[in-house]
Amino acid sequence: MLIALWMPAAKRDLPDSKLASDVRENVWPRMQKELTGRHFVLASPMYIRIIKDEGLLEVWLKHGSRYHLYKSYEICFFSGGLGTKTRSGDGKSPEGFYTITPAQLNPASNYYLAVNIGYPNKLEIIKGYTGDAIMIHGHCASIGCYAMTNPRIEEIYTLMYKAFEAGQEKIDVDIFPFRMTAKKFAAYARLPYQKFWRTLKPGYDLFEKYHVPPVAGIKNKEYWFSGVQHVN
């Protein structure tokens, strides 16, 4: 049986606050200049990829028929090292395939600005994983979340808001322990997550080949990929 990992939001809500509005007013003019200077279309569809062992959050923006790397942001802090989150209180940060809809924006977070990544996803629910409120957020402290610092989340959050405002229905967030090469698998061979990591690799490889986010689903209680998303 195949199960989709996400469903489009029933209605388009763009949560907002004075803080988030003030941030956009401050950072968006500068970002517009940077984006147009690099020939990106403003408010382009975006895709996020996190590489844990490098401590990087990559923002990719659609340009033409493919996504291109716009910027790599250093992650200030995440907890638990490599290996995915499976239960509430384990101190781990998730790995896998997630989606963000407009309702998951949190413009009034205790951590400045925040975005819920959607853990647990449908596969993780089937597996009985527990925990919630796993965010990409500001500040530089976290248990289970990805803390970016305030200046970095200002840019990431504003890009998300603008993409949703322009009509993007969901933003894919794919989180990997490392770049999924044979060399990296060998380097981490002693860690007890190899079997799970192998289920992530087809999705990683699809994006590396096509530079279009993979279509992730579920088959036999594991990730299953039918290809990549259609890009006009």
Backbone torsions as a table, in degrees:
resi	resn	phi	psi	omega
1	MET	NA	135.7	179.2
2	LEU	-105.0	137.7	179.9
3	ILE	-129.9	130.8	176.1
4	ALA	-71.0	145.1	180.0
5	LEU	-81.4	-16.0	-176.1
6	TRP	-147.2	159.1	172.1
7	MET	-130.1	141.6	178.5
8	PRO	-58.0	145.9	179.5
9	ALA	-62.6	140.4	-178.1
10	ALA	-67.2	-34.9	176.1
11	LYS	-141.8	154.3	-174.4
12	ARG	-94.4	105.8	174.8
13	ASP	-110.2	138.1	174.4
14	LEU	-120.2	89.5	178.5
15	PRO	-56.4	144.1	-177.6
16	ASP	-147.9	165.8	176.9
17	SER	-153.2	167.5	176.7
18	LYS	-61.6	-40.5	178.5
19	LEU	-58.2	-51.9	-177.6
20	ALA	-62.9	-39.6	178.4
21	SER	-64.3	-43.6	178.6
22	ASP	-63.9	-38.4	178.0
23	VAL	-61.7	-47.0	179.1
24	ARG	-60.0	-41.8	-179.9
25	GLU	-61.4	-34.1	-178.1
26	ASN	-82.0	-42.7	-170.3
27	VAL	-98.5	-25.2	-174.2
28	TRP	-65.8	-40.4	177.3
29	PRO	-57.6	-43.4	177.8
30	ARG	-65.7	-42.1	-179.2
31	MET	-66.9	-35.5	177.1
32	GLN	-59.5	-43.0	179.1
33	LYS	-63.3	-42.2	179.8
34	GLU	-65.4	-43.4	-178.7
35	LEU	-65.0	-48.8	-179.1
36	THR	-67.2	-33.5	177.0
37	GLY	-64.4	-23.3	177.6
38	ARG	-104.7	12.0	173.0
39	HIS	68.8	26.6	170.4
40	PHE	-86.0	146.5	172.1
41	VAL	-76.9	135.1	-179.1
42	LEU	-61.6	142.7	179.9
43	ALA	58.5	36.9	178.0
44	SER	-65.1	153.0	169.4
45	PRO	-55.2	143.3	-176.0
46	MET	-127.3	159.1	178.8
47	TYR	-139.6	140.0	-179.0
48	ILE	-117.2	134.1	174.5
49	ARG	-129.7	129.9	177.9
50	ILE	-109.2	131.9	175.7
51	ILE	-115.3	104.3	-170.1
52	LYS	-63.0	-49.9	-170.8
53	ASP	-68.7	-17.7	174.4
54	GLU	-95.5	-7.7	-179.2
55	GLY	63.2	40.5	-175.8
56	LEU	-122.7	139.3	167.2
57	LEU	-111.6	115.6	-178.1
58	GLU	-97.6	132.6	172.4
59	VAL	-106.3	119.7	177.6
60	TRP	-110.1	136.6	-179.5
61	LEU	-120.9	143.7	179.8
62	LYS	-71.6	131.0	175.7
63	HIS	-143.1	111.6	-172.4
64	GLY	73.6	-133.0	-176.8
65	SER	-96.5	0.7	-176.6
66	ARG	-132.1	166.8	174.5
67	TYR	-97.2	141.0	-178.3
68	HIS	-124.3	146.0	-179.1
69	LEU	-67.9	121.2	176.1
70	TYR	-89.4	-50.1	-176.6
71	LYS	-161.6	145.5	172.4
72	SER	-106.5	123.3	-179.8
73	TYR	-105.1	132.5	176.1
74	GLU	-70.2	130.1	174.4
75	ILE	-79.3	125.8	-177.1
76	CYS	-72.5	-39.2	-179.7
77	PHE	-162.1	138.2	163.2
78	PHE	-143.0	155.5	-172.0
79	SER	-105.6	158.2	168.9
80	GLY	89.9	-3.0	179.2
81	GLY	64.7	-153.6	-179.1
82	LEU	-80.3	157.3	-174.9
83	GLY	103.0	138.3	-171.1
84	THR	-82.5	161.7	174.5
85	LYS	-72.1	138.5	177.0
86	THR	-130.5	-17.3	-179.2
87	ARG	-151.7	154.8	177.4
88	SER	-60.7	132.2	176.8
89	GLY	86.1	3.5	-179.6
90	ASP	-81.3	-5.8	176.5
91	GLY	74.2	6.5	-177.5
92	LYS	-92.8	155.9	173.8
93	SER	-105.6	138.8	-171.2
94	PRO	-65.2	156.3	168.7
95	GLU	-131.4	137.9	-179.9
96	GLY	145.7	-157.3	-172.5
97	PHE	-118.0	119.3	-171.8
98	TYR	-130.5	163.0	176.8
99	THR	-134.5	145.1	177.2
100	ILE	-115.4	128.2	173.5
101	THR	-108.7	168.0	-177.8
102	PRO	-55.1	-35.6	-177.8
103	ALA	-64.9	-15.4	-178.5
104	GLN	-87.3	-3.4	172.9
105	LEU	-71.0	137.6	176.5
106	ASN	-125.3	95.0	-176.7
107	PRO	-84.1	3.1	-178.7
108	ALA	-133.3	47.8	-176.0
109	SER	-81.3	154.0	170.0
110	ASN	-67.1	-13.2	179.1
111	TYR	-111.2	41.9	174.6
112	TYR	77.1	-92.7	172.1
113	LEU	-123.0	145.6	-175.3
114	ALA	-148.0	157.2	177.3
115	VAL	-137.1	124.7	177.6
116	ASN	-76.9	125.4	-175.7
117	ILE	-79.7	-13.1	178.6
118	GLY	95.6	22.9	172.5
119	TYR	-83.9	137.4	-4.3
120	PRO	-78.9	141.2	174.8
121	ASN	-80.6	-176.8	-173.9
122	LYS	-62.9	-37.9	177.6
123	LEU	-63.7	-44.0	-178.0
124	GLU	-67.1	-33.1	174.7
125	ILE	-64.8	-44.5	177.9
126	ILE	-58.7	-37.8	-179.4
127	LYS	-79.3	-4.7	178.5
128	GLY	82.8	16.8	178.1
129	TYR	-67.4	146.1	-178.9
130	THR	-123.6	167.6	-176.3
131	GLY	116.8	162.2	179.1
132	ASP	-161.2	-178.2	177.0
133	ALA	53.3	44.7	175.8
134	ILE	-90.6	121.0	-167.8
135	MET	-121.3	159.0	156.0
136	ILE	-102.1	121.4	-170.9
137	HIS	-148.1	178.9	178.7
138	GLY	-80.5	-165.4	-175.9
139	HIS	64.3	-171.9	-178.9
140	CYS	-139.0	41.8	176.5
141	ALA	-146.5	141.4	-176.0
142	SER	-169.9	152.8	167.1
143	ILE	-126.8	104.8	179.0
144	GLY	94.4	-16.7	-178.4
145	CYS	-102.2	-179.9	176.4
146	TYR	-114.9	104.7	-176.9
147	ALA	-89.9	128.7	-169.6
148	MET	-110.9	-9.8	-165.0
149	THR	79.0	157.5	-176.9
150	ASN	-66.3	-46.9	-179.1
151	PRO	-60.3	-36.0	-179.3
152	ARG	-72.7	-42.1	-179.7
153	ILE	-67.9	-27.6	176.5
154	GLU	-57.4	-45.7	-179.2
155	GLU	-70.7	-46.7	-177.6
156	ILE	-62.0	-46.8	-178.4
157	TYR	-63.8	-41.9	179.8
158	THR	-64.5	-41.4	176.9
159	LEU	-61.7	-40.6	177.0
160	MET	-62.6	-48.6	-179.0
161	TYR	-57.7	-46.4	-178.1
162	LYS	-66.4	-36.8	177.6
163	ALA	-64.9	-44.0	177.0
164	PHE	-64.5	-42.4	-179.9
165	GLU	-59.5	-33.6	-179.3
166	ALA	-83.3	-4.2	174.0
167	GLY	117.9	-3.6	177.5
168	GLN	-64.7	129.9	-174.8
169	GLU	-82.1	-35.2	-178.6
170	LYS	-150.6	153.4	176.5
171	ILE	-117.9	121.6	178.7
172	ASP	-77.8	136.5	175.4
173	VAL	-125.8	108.7	-178.8
174	ASP	-108.4	125.7	-172.9
175	ILE	-117.9	121.5	-177.1
176	PHE	-119.3	148.6	177.5
177	PRO	-68.9	-29.6	-177.8
178	PHE	-165.8	172.0	173.5
179	ARG	-69.2	124.5	-161.7
180	MET	-85.9	65.2	176.7
181	THR	-99.6	162.8	177.8
182	ALA	-59.4	-38.3	-179.8
183	LYS	-62.1	-41.9	179.9
184	LYS	-70.1	-41.7	176.4
185	PHE	-58.0	-40.6	179.4
186	ALA	-66.0	-38.6	-178.0
187	ALA	-64.0	-31.0	-177.7
188	TYR	-109.8	24.6	-174.8
189	ALA	-62.5	-25.1	-177.7
190	ARG	-79.9	-14.2	180.0
191	LEU	-78.6	147.1	-170.9
192	PRO	-85.7	30.8	-175.7
193	TYR	-117.8	10.1	-171.9
194	GLN	-57.6	-44.6	-177.9
195	LYS	-59.9	-46.5	178.1
196	PHE	-64.0	-44.5	-178.1
197	TRP	-61.1	-33.5	178.6
198	ARG	-63.5	-26.5	178.1
199	THR	-75.8	-19.0	177.1
200	LEU	-83.3	-27.6	-170.0
201	LYS	-58.8	-42.0	179.8
202	PRO	-58.7	-37.6	176.9
203	GLY	-66.9	-41.3	176.6
204	TYR	-61.2	-45.3	-177.0
205	ASP	-65.5	-37.1	178.7
206	LEU	-62.0	-43.6	179.6
207	PHE	-68.0	-39.7	178.6
208	GLU	-61.1	-34.6	-178.0
209	LYS	-77.7	-44.1	-170.8
210	TYR	-108.4	-15.8	-173.8
211	HIS	54.1	40.2	172.8
212	VAL	-133.9	135.2	-177.9
213	PRO	-55.5	138.2	179.3
214	PRO	-71.5	155.9	174.2
215	VAL	-94.1	107.1	-176.2
216	ALA	-98.0	132.1	174.2
217	GLY	-134.9	-162.6	-177.5
218	ILE	-130.4	134.7	175.3
219	LYS	-144.9	126.1	-179.9
220	ASN	54.1	40.9	176.9
221	LYS	61.0	31.9	173.6
222	GLU	-140.0	164.1	174.6
223	TYR	-63.2	143.1	178.2
224	TRP	-140.9	138.9	-173.8
225	PHE	-121.9	127.0	-179.3
226	SER	-96.9	3.9	-178.6
227	GLY	130.5	-146.5	-179.5
228	VAL	-119.3	164.3	-178.6
229	GLN	-68.8	146.7	175.7
230	HIS	-71.5	129.9	179.5
231	VAL	-121.9	121.9	179.4
232	ASN	-72.7	NA	NA
